[in-house]
Amino acid sequence: MPSVPERILHILKSLPEPMQARVLALVERLKRVADEGPGTREDAAWSEFSLSQALRGMEEEEPLYSEADLKEVFS
């Protein structure tokens, strides 16, 4: 059975050149992500965006609890 790179190359050669260029762009992006490792700037940006969207609109909500509801206070 051919190796994964051999299989990819075989399929890639059968594609028209514009699609080969798209595959190349994808592979280059994957390589950059692999080189940067976890915690990239893009990951951080998506995390911040995701959190901001999840919390969107909560600024106007009344709090469900106050400090008086606390049973134990940590300093």
N, C-alpha and C positions, 0 to 999 in steps of 0.2 A: 504494500500500500504506500502511495506517495506521501511525503511529509506535508505538513500544513503549508509551508512556504511554496513547495512545488505545486500543490493544488491551487493556491492563490494565483501563482504565476500563470498556470495553465488557463484558468478562468479569465484572468486579466488580459491575456493575449487575445482572447476571443471577443473582447469588448471593443466597440468603436473608440477611437482616440479621445473624443470629448468625455466619454465615461471613464476612460483610463485616467484622465486629468482629475476628475472628481474623486476617484479612488485614491490617487496620489495625495490630494489635499486632505482627505480623511486620514490617511496613514500618517501624514506629517503632523496633523493635529494630535492624533493618538500618541505619537512619539513625544511631542512637547509635553503632553499631560504626564506621560510616564517619566520623563526626565525631571519634571518639576516636583513630582511626588504629591502626597496628600497635603492639603492645606494651601492650595494655590490661591492666588489673588482672585481668580475667577470663581473658585469655590466659595471664598469668603464673600464675594459680591452677591452670589446667588443666595447664600445663607442669610445675609442681611436683607436682601429683597424679600425672601420668603417670610422671614420674621416680621418685617414691616407690613406685608400683606395680611399675615395671620392676625396681627394686632390692629389692623386698620379699623377705625371707627370706635375702638374701645376707649379712646380718650374722653368721650362724652358720657360714658356710662358711669352711673353712681357705683361706688364700691359696695360690695356685698357685706364686707366686714370692716370693723373699725379696730383701733388699738384696744378698746374696751372689751372686745370679744376674745382677746388673747388670754390664754390660760397661763402662759409662761412667757416672760420677756427675757431676751438674751441681750447682753450688752457688748 
